[in-house]
């Protein structure tokens, strides 16, 4: 299911999502101050291109916590958007796997610092 899900995801909007996150990461990394946020954008790009078969592990320390608190200003709207798409997709039986991937992205959108994608 992972390979087929990733192919469908990529064709039905994942390519645009991943590409936009890569562009946002590049734009953030242009400045020295934005590099930590750019690295987080590249994490979203990984999930934006191929979310099926990947898991997000959360960890980190005090530094990650402080950066996540700063990130929340941007992360709350991103998380709400992904959660809304997840709810809409879970209405149909066919959309449930895709909705679950949106919930995974919504959780990452709240606290990306200290998270690893494997």
Secondary structure, DSSP 8 states (H G I E B T S, - for coil): -HHHHHHHHIIIIIHHHHHHHHHHHHHHHTSSTTHHHHHHHHHHHHHHH--TT--EEE---HHHHHHHHHHHHHHHHHHHHHHHHHHHHTTSTTTHHHHHHHHHHHHHHH--TTEEE-
